[in-house]
Amino acid sequence: MMLKTVDMAAARAYPPRVSKATEPFWSALAQGRWITTGCCDCGKQSFPPQIICPHCWSDSLEWTELSQRGVIYSWTRVHAAPTIFAAEAPYSVCIVDLDCGVRIACKLLETEAVAPSVGMPVEMVRLRYEDGDLFAARALQR
Ligand SMILES: [Zn+2]
């Protein structure tokens, strides 16, 4: 299943540093795929993608699909933003527990229809900026 795409009318304020280890993740995201590394020995996924399993130290990893849905573990709205993100303030960020058990921190896209809350179901989306992609969570839209 492909991630839904949200078009952003701007360039990324702080583009990610793409390394040899994370390039497959960003290339997949550009195609709407939501993946990370999974361990061939203990079976656990990690995010962000790793070159060594942080659970058992195995170097036998493969690319695996992440759950596109989860729930908000915590969130906050940033009003006093760092200078580089000042033009985007106020904005929200959150920690999401994905259905697959992986916990990630990311931007939270707020919608007018739903106020964010702990435990709220969310879906992951691809943010298509003018210069590349990022990702975020937003309230699950039924
Ligand atoms: Zn492992």
Residues whose N, C-alpha, C, O or C-beta is under 5 A from the ligand:
A	BS01	ZN	C39 D41 C42 G43 C53 H55 C56 W57 S58
